[in-house]
Amino acid sequence: MTGSVEDAHPTAGRLAALLIDASTEAISAAGGHAGGVYLRSRTPGLLRLATLSGLPGPLFRPWWRLHSDRPFPVADAYRLGVQVVLPNATETMRRYPQFAAGLPFQFGSLYVPVVGGSTTYGVLTVLRPAVADAAEVLSEHDRVVRLAQELGAALRGLEDANPDQVAWDGEPVCLRPPTASTSLGRAGRFAWDPETADITLDEDLHTLLGMPPSEFPGTVEAFAEAVAPSDAHRILATLRDTAAGRPPALPLYLRAEDGALRLLDLWNAYEPPAAPAVRGVVVAPGPGPTADSAADLLPDGVFCVDRLGLVVYANPRAAQLLGRPRAELVGRDLWEAVPWLGRPDFEDHLRAALLTPDPVHFHLVRPSAYESETRPTAQGTGSPPAAQGTGSPLTARDAGSPRSARDPGSPLSAQDTRPPRSAQDAGSPRSAQDTRPPPSAQDTESVQQPYEGDWLALSVHPGPDRLTCTVRPASRVKDSPEGQETAELSETGMSALAPLYRPIALAIALTEAVTARQVSAVVMRELLPAFGGRRLAIYLLQERHLYLEWETGFPKGFLAPFEGVDLGTHLPGVETLTTGRPLFFDSMEQLTATYPGIPLDATEGARAFLPLIASGRAVGSCILGFDRPRSFSTEERTVLTALAGLIAHAMEKAQRYESETALARGLQQALLPRRLAAHPQLETTGRYLPGTAGMEVGGDWYDVVESGDGLALVIGDVQGHGVQAAATMGQLRSAVRAFALSDRPPDEVMSGTNHLLTDLDPGLFASCCYIRLDPATGVARAARAGHPPPLLRSPDGRTQVLDLPGGVVLGVDPRASYPVTELRMEPGAILALYTDGLVERPGSDIDEGITALRVALAKAGAPAARPGGRFLAGVADRLTATARHALDRPDDIALLLATRRAAPPPGPH
């Protein structure tokens, strides 16, 4: 039994339809050429690109996943709930240098948070031509804001009907924006309502089909017959699929009754409260094929790529220079058809052409793996799988663009309509009516490959719907310094620095990493993609032994035997550090020849071993692994060696920081109470979780202090992080304890502590909540200074927020007063005091976090269910479980719970 994704998740199709429609409408509203929607995922703090319109997915894979705390415009729009307008590259570099380093091209962009009610679901973004000033895009910006508001409202309604469904955890849906009309009578639009079966055509489409409105029956069947009689069934099936949320990945190539080529492109338009509608465009290409035929005769290679990376045309000379027959080029993704183009410098040039209006010129050398290769094409034999080609950034599973609107695993469908590899593919929509150019005489013979070291000169000219690329042989400059200089100077603008973009991003990102784990994660995220690596291991030096700090990509357990090796071991990872020289091995055979008997994790590949040395001090070593043999150019060796120095300095700083932090943590732990004051009728327990963002020490504390014949429950939070915050916390805790032990009223405790902090003038302020409780009667008197309100769970399970009136935070106004509220705590009730780190979430209102904590407390159960005085420990563990398992806690967390027991029965007199 089979079924679509909608069968299991009815919301998925509508969610995708909403996102697709919003992104395409936003591109049109802002005059942009690309856009998409980032949506929250089920991983806390992680945003995922859900839709990408107008750009090839593989080129932008590094930006598919984005943490909300990174210094990127999407993250700021989501986390802060603000609209970000970047009119040009200069403003982008000023405000977001790390983002600009990865995409250093002249374009503008808009980022608008998608908010429904009090929930931020994601960010609507549009890439557009650069302008001098942000004021020039304000009118378009307002329209995008309205679209984001409409999308947020629709997502809120979707979530109300299906809780927890408005999230995205897969790859982005990549789609082509609606095709614009090329000329009157050559393209026309239509809209079909699947609910009513009504279909409407615009005037241009009536003209194109030669069917005046008076002669059109108004049915979808008549429309399909008029567009392409022999393919009417395909048109109807595709319309139904699009209505279900599965628009075609590519335009349908159809033949009219007279044999003329027609293209049909569809997309889903969701317009609440109406049901999803289908919109589309029918295009008669007109003189395009004639122009392509003329290009067949040009001496230079010419090929065209649409805005999603699909090769839509290639002349015979381009096929020869690229080393692929035309039949293997047209209709396939560029990276799949010519995998050796999947290299960082080429991808940066292509990104420049897609994001800017100016032509891009550059040189590439064909890899030696294609030196004498021939590819007979009679039946496609002799052609290895494209995804296995040298230098391809894609695996066999990832070949081509990311999952399109009909790819397996997409939230839209389990079907795949990528162009088949041959006309023999069963069920192929191209097998009967294949519109690819027929093979030329050159296609039916072996394609001669350029010799090793041949340089190709490429020029990419952007257009509204496709990129036109010219390719020609360049002079042999591989071994000529003068020729290399000429090649570099021929590149435009910053394009000559394309291979350095990722290393620049690495350098910027390293400045923000403060722990060894964070440094390692940055290296994995930024360095490996820049050089096409798949494996990474970082070892740090401790007492003349190397210990593994981070690894990724290696087989499980392979690196275990190397843990703790001393500096006298004959291993490349050791000798690169002891000698200070980087070691590069183009193949595994070269590695084993230099180090006989060394264990290998693979039979093929290349390795680079880099010494991590900072200020003349050995820090460790870094190992980069590549799946295929490769050579390291002089420029690559120089860049990698320089980056190793940056990594070493970042690691040295991280080690020093962690040592200092460990000392500060010890100070803080010493300041927290080891034992809470006890009473026969009161059970208390506390929890403290330090923040992990930057490993900085915070100022949260809790305490239970004897106060007369009762107990004082205290919780507080000093603003900021660091040793000063911890020291200030210790002073405040001591002051509150002193006031409590003298049984001062709560308002005097708050006022006295406020005066103390004001007199100390540390430049910090603090929040605090103080409750003096009589366990025998249950009477409590509370005062609050800018702190989140306590929660009270009644014995019957009802939970309420104690909205106590309070004063300003401590340390701001020496004359501040703190009103006292009296309340009663029944036997079996639970009182919860907490700091804001437990209830605050990036992009969410704190009230939502308090509500979630209140719900969790309501489910805690009754104290009688766990006798023996340990009931609250289990409740505290459950309330902090999510925070304990979070990899990234931006703030400290303190929690104090108290429950009142019933008085013991009187003994015999």
QUINOR-V550692 format. One record per pair of residues at least 12 apart in sequence whose ideal C-beta (glycine too) atoms are under 6 Angstrom apart, sorted by the first residue. I is the first residue (numbers start at 1). GAP is how many residues later the second one is. If there is no record, write none. Layout:
BEGIN
i gap
I GAP
I GAP
END
This chain:
BEGIN
i gap
4 409
4 410
5 406
11 151
11 154
12 399
13 231
13 232
16 229
16 395
16 396
17 228
17 251
17 253
17 259
18 136
18 252
19 18
19 31
19 32
20 31
20 248
21 248
21 249
22 125
22 129
23 12
23 13
23 14
23 28
23 30
24 29
24 153
24 154
25 122
26 98
26 100
26 118
26 121
27 99
27 150
29 114
29 115
30 80
30 96
30 98
30 110
30 114
31 97
31 109
32 94
32 95
32 96
33 21
34 20
34 21
34 93
35 18
35 90
35 91
36 13
36 15
36 16
36 17
36 89
37 13
37 14
37 85
37 87
38 36
38 84
38 85
39 83
39 129
40 81
40 82
40 127
41 126
41 127
41 128
42 125
42 127
45 22
45 23
46 21
47 19
47 21
48 17
48 120
49 15
49 123
50 118
50 122
51 122
52 120
52 122
53 122
53 124
54 123
54 253
55 299
56 252
56 253
56 345
57 117
57 344
57 345
58 277
59 288
59 292
62 467
68 774
71 27
72 27
73 23
73 38
74 37
74 49
77 34
77 36
77 46
78 35
78 42
78 45
78 765
79 763
79 764
81 32
83 29
84 27
85 25
85 49
85 56
86 22
86 23
87 21
87 44
87 46
87 47
88 20
88 42
89 17
97 411
98 407
98 410
98 411
101 403
101 404
101 407
102 403
104 390
105 247
105 250
105 251
106 24
106 250
107 20
107 23
107 248
107 249
108 20
108 22
108 23
109 18
110 16
110 31
110 34
111 12
111 14
112 12
112 32
112 33
112 36
114 34
114 37
114 38
115 37
116 36
116 37
116 39
116 40
117 39
118 727
120 723
121 34
121 45
124 24
154 118
171 231
171 232
172 230
173 232
174 227
174 228
174 230
175 230
176 132
179 86
179 102
179 104
185 22
185 23
186 98
186 100
187 94
187 96
188 14
188 16
188 17
188 20
188 94
189 13
189 92
190 15
190 90
191 86
191 88
192 28
192 86
193 84
194 49
195 80
199 21
199 24
205 77
208 76
209 17
211 15
224 12
227 55
228 26
228 27
229 28
231 23
239 39
242 24
242 26
242 36
243 35
245 167
246 160
246 166
246 167
247 19
247 20
247 21
247 158
248 169
249 155
249 156
249 157
249 168
251 12
251 14
252 12
253 182
255 178
261 24
262 22
263 20
264 18
265 16
266 14
267 12
292 21
295 20
296 19
300 170
300 172
301 16
301 17
301 20
301 170
302 13
302 16
302 168
303 15
303 166
304 162
304 164
305 29
305 162
306 160
308 93
309 24
309 25
309 92
310 23
311 18
311 19
311 21
311 23
311 26
314 12
314 15
314 16
316 124
316 126
318 153
320 127
321 150
322 16
323 47
323 126
324 13
324 14
325 52
325 118
325 122
326 117
327 50
327 112
327 116
330 106
331 88
331 105
333 67
333 68
335 59
336 50
336 63
336 64
339 47
339 50
339 53
340 27
340 49
340 50
340 51
342 49
342 50
342 51
343 48
344 155
344 186
345 153
345 154
348 150
348 153
349 13
349 146
349 149
352 143
353 107
353 109
353 114
357 105
359 100
359 102
360 100
360 132
360 135
361 98
361 129
361 131
362 96
362 129
362 133
363 92
363 94
363 111
363 124
364 92
365 90
366 84
366 88
367 23
367 24
368 84
369 21
370 79
371 81
373 76
374 72
375 72
376 70
377 66
380 42
387 12
453 25
455 19
455 22
456 15
457 15
457 17
458 13
502 24
502 28
503 27
503 136
503 140
505 21
506 20
506 21
507 139
509 13
509 17
510 12
510 136
510 140
513 137
514 143
514 180
515 139
515 180
516 33
516 138
519 131
519 132
519 135
520 18
520 29
520 30
523 124
524 12
524 28
533 91
533 93
534 19
534 93
535 18
535 19
535 90
536 16
537 14
537 86
538 12
538 84
539 81
539 82
540 80
541 77
541 79
544 22
544 23
545 19
545 21
546 19
547 17
548 15
554 47
555 46
558 43
572 37
573 36
573 48
573 50
576 33
576 35
576 45
577 34
577 41
577 44
580 31
580 33
582 28
582 59
583 26
584 24
584 48
585 22
586 20
586 43
586 45
587 42
588 12
588 17
591 16
605 21
605 22
606 20
606 23
606 24
607 18
608 16
609 14
610 12
610 34
612 32
612 35
612 36
613 35
614 34
614 35
614 38
619 29
619 32
619 33
661 34
664 33
664 59
667 59
668 29
668 58
671 59
672 16
673 30
676 28
677 27
677 28
677 29
677 34
679 32
679 96
681 94
681 220
682 93
682 218
683 186
683 189
683 216
684 20
684 214
685 187
685 188
685 191
685 212
686 16
686 210
687 189
687 193
687 208
688 206
689 194
689 204
690 202
691 198
691 200
691 201
692 196
692 197
693 195
693 197
696 25
696 26
697 25
697 29
698 23
698 194
699 19
699 26
699 30
700 17
700 135
700 192
700 194
701 15
701 28
701 32
702 13
702 192
702 194
705 32
705 35
707 33
707 36
707 65
708 35
710 62
710 63
710 64
711 62
712 28
712 60
713 58
713 185
714 22
714 56
715 54
715 118
715 179
715 181
716 50
716 52
717 50
717 118
718 46
718 48
719 45
719 46
720 44
728 34
728 36
732 34
735 18
735 21
736 17
739 13
746 24
746 26
746 35
746 37
746 74
747 36
747 71
747 73
749 21
750 33
750 35
750 68
753 57
754 56
754 62
755 59
757 53
757 54
758 53
758 56
765 44
765 46
765 47
766 44
767 18
767 19
767 20
767 42
768 17
768 19
768 42
769 15
769 18
769 64
770 13
778 46
778 47
778 122
779 45
780 43
780 45
781 39
781 41
782 22
782 39
783 35
783 37
784 20
784 22
785 22
785 24
785 25
785 33
786 22
786 23
788 48
789 12
789 13
789 14
790 12
790 43
791 41
791 63
791 66
792 39
793 37
793 64
794 35
795 31
795 33
795 34
797 61
799 55
799 58
799 59
804 17
805 14
825 75
827 73
827 75
828 35
830 69
831 67
832 25
832 65
833 63
834 61
835 59
837 54
837 55
837 56
838 55
839 14
856 23
860 15
863 36
872 25
872 27
876 19
876 21
END
